[in-house]
Amino acid sequence: MIKESRIAFSVRQRKWFLKRDKNECQAPFPHVCDCDNPLQVHHIKPHGYLKRVAPGVSADYPENAITLCRNAHEMIHPDVVWARNGYHVDHDIFAKLRDQRSFLMKNKKIYWVDTWDRQMEVIALVNSSKYLVKHQFPVYTHRKKHEDFEESEE
């Protein structure tokens, strides 16, 4: 059973996506790639949103994720940049961000920039269809202590 509060892919799943996407940012829009930070795996349709609009549908499937650099990911989630920039003034800003996102999701509205969602879904579909031929997608399992340690080293 998937915990409702879980919002991230497992370590094994993230590694699968990174290999599928050849450890490269797959953003379909113009941006300056951030090579100084590790690549991130982005849910195209987030757990919380899918839970509201399609109860019972998991967000963890190969065609719902794409590898992005930090700059590209921040273009999709500018509210995180806003919160990070305001944290020194308001230490409750991330709680306010979560509340705002919850309010929007409750009303079945998006909280991210969805301009490129369809393009990212197509990229994820094409990359997955090729990669799944030889590499099975790992089923989510609860993290073990060694996975948490391994993840923090990356």
FENNOR-V399078 format. One record per residue. PSI is psi as a letter, one per 30 degrees, with the letter a starting at -180 (999 if undefined). OMEGA is omega in whole degrees, 0 to 359 (none if undefined). BURIAL is I if it has 24 or more other ideal C-beta (glycine too) atoms within 12 Angstrom, else O. Layout:
# FENNOR-V399078
psi->PSI omega->OMEGA burial->BURIAL
psi->PSI omega->OMEGA burial->BURIAL
This chain:
# FENNOR-V399078
psi->k omega->181 burial->O
psi->k omega->176 burial->O
psi->k omega->182 burial->O
psi->e omega->185 burial->O
psi->f omega->182 burial->O
psi->k omega->182 burial->O
psi->g omega->184 burial->O
psi->l omega->173 burial->I
psi->l omega->175 burial->I
psi->l omega->179 burial->I
psi->e omega->180 burial->I
psi->e omega->179 burial->I
psi->e omega->179 burial->I
psi->e omega->178 burial->I
psi->e omega->178 burial->I
psi->e omega->180 burial->I
psi->e omega->180 burial->I
psi->e omega->178 burial->I
psi->e omega->179 burial->I
psi->e omega->183 burial->I
psi->g omega->175 burial->I
psi->h omega->179 burial->O
psi->h omega->179 burial->O
psi->k omega->175 burial->O
psi->k omega->183 burial->I
psi->g omega->184 burial->I
psi->k omega->182 burial->I
psi->g omega->183 burial->I
psi->l omega->182 burial->I
psi->k omega->177 burial->O
psi->l omega->175 burial->O
psi->j omega->182 burial->O
psi->k omega->179 burial->O
psi->j omega->182 burial->O
psi->f omega->183 burial->O
psi->f omega->181 burial->O
psi->l omega->179 burial->O
psi->l omega->176 burial->O
psi->l omega->181 burial->I
psi->k omega->176 burial->I
psi->k omega->186 burial->I
psi->k omega->170 burial->I
psi->k omega->179 burial->I
psi->e omega->172 burial->I
psi->j omega->184 burial->I
psi->l omega->178 burial->I
psi->e omega->185 burial->I
psi->e omega->180 burial->I
psi->e omega->180 burial->I
psi->e omega->179 burial->I
psi->e omega->180 burial->I
psi->e omega->186 burial->I
psi->f omega->181 burial->O
psi->i omega->182 burial->O
psi->k omega->179 burial->O
psi->f omega->179 burial->O
psi->k omega->179 burial->O
psi->k omega->177 burial->I
psi->f omega->184 burial->I
psi->i omega->173 burial->I
psi->l omega->189 burial->I
psi->e omega->184 burial->I
psi->g omega->181 burial->I
psi->g omega->179 burial->I
psi->l omega->180 burial->I
psi->k omega->179 burial->I
psi->k omega->180 burial->I
psi->l omega->170 burial->I
psi->l omega->182 burial->I
psi->e omega->181 burial->I
psi->e omega->180 burial->I
psi->e omega->180 burial->I
psi->e omega->179 burial->I
psi->f omega->176 burial->I
psi->f omega->178 burial->I
psi->e omega->181 burial->I
psi->i omega->182 burial->I
psi->f omega->178 burial->O
psi->f omega->178 burial->I
psi->e omega->178 burial->I
psi->e omega->178 burial->O
psi->e omega->181 burial->O
psi->e omega->180 burial->I
psi->e omega->180 burial->O
psi->f omega->181 burial->O
psi->f omega->185 burial->O
psi->e omega->182 burial->O
psi->f omega->179 burial->O
psi->e omega->185 burial->O
psi->j omega->183 burial->O
psi->f omega->177 burial->O
psi->g omega->188 burial->O
psi->e omega->179 burial->O
psi->e omega->174 burial->O
psi->e omega->177 burial->O
psi->e omega->178 burial->O
psi->e omega->178 burial->I
psi->e omega->179 burial->O
psi->e omega->179 burial->O
psi->e omega->179 burial->O
psi->e omega->179 burial->I
psi->e omega->179 burial->O
psi->e omega->180 burial->O
psi->e omega->180 burial->O
psi->e omega->178 burial->I
psi->e omega->179 burial->O
psi->g omega->178 burial->O
psi->h omega->177 burial->O
psi->l omega->181 burial->O
psi->l omega->178 burial->O
psi->g omega->181 burial->I
psi->l omega->176 burial->I
psi->j omega->186 burial->O
psi->g omega->183 burial->O
psi->e omega->187 burial->O
psi->g omega->184 burial->I
psi->e omega->183 burial->I
psi->e omega->178 burial->O
psi->e omega->179 burial->O
psi->e omega->177 burial->I
psi->e omega->179 burial->I
psi->e omega->178 burial->O
psi->e omega->180 burial->I
psi->e omega->179 burial->I
psi->e omega->180 burial->O
psi->e omega->180 burial->O
psi->e omega->181 burial->I
psi->e omega->182 burial->I
psi->e omega->177 burial->O
psi->e omega->187 burial->O
psi->e omega->182 burial->I
psi->f omega->179 burial->O
psi->e omega->183 burial->O
psi->f omega->186 burial->O
psi->j omega->180 burial->O
psi->k omega->178 burial->O
psi->k omega->182 burial->I
psi->k omega->176 burial->O
psi->k omega->180 burial->O
psi->k omega->171 burial->I
psi->l omega->179 burial->O
psi->k omega->182 burial->O
psi->k omega->174 burial->O
psi->l omega->183 burial->O
psi->e omega->181 burial->O
psi->f omega->177 burial->O
psi->e omega->178 burial->O
psi->e omega->179 burial->O
psi->e omega->180 burial->O
psi->e omega->182 burial->O
psi->e omega->183 burial->O
psi->f omega->179 burial->O
psi->f omega->184 burial->O
psi->999 omega->none burial->O
